[in-house]
Amino acid sequence: MKVYRYFTGRDDVHFCARVTRALNEGYELYGSPTMTFNGTEVIVGQVVIKDVADESEIPEGLKNALDL
């Protein structure tokens, strides 16, 4: 099963840290990053995916949303 996560947030060190943490947890970048301006600050987004062997590796909130 593939696990999908889409990070969004201000273009700052905290956003980079969240993506970096996911990459170090075995996720891989997927597609191009997104960027927009909300009139005050730049908002960015990045999709990451990860192949998991079984349901124990799926984040709990996602498991609940999938009704697993």
Residue pairs with C-beta under 8 A, 6 or more apart in sequence:
1 51
1 52
1 55
1 58
2 49
2 50
2 51
2 52
3 27
3 49
3 50
3 51
3 52
3 57
3 58
3 59
3 62
4 30
4 47
4 48
4 49
5 22
5 27
5 47
5 48
5 49
6 45
6 46
6 47
6 48
7 15
7 18
7 19
7 22
7 45
7 46
7 47
7 48
8 43
8 44
8 45
9 15
9 18
9 43
9 44
10 41
10 42
10 43
10 44
11 35
11 41
11 42
11 43
11 44
15 44
19 29
19 46
19 48
22 48
23 29
23 48
25 50
26 50
27 48
27 49
27 50
28 48
28 49
28 50
29 46
29 47
29 48
30 47
30 48
30 49
31 47
33 44
33 45
33 46
34 44
34 45
34 46
35 42
35 43
35 44
35 45
36 42
36 43
37 43
50 57
52 58
55 63
55 68
58 66
58 68
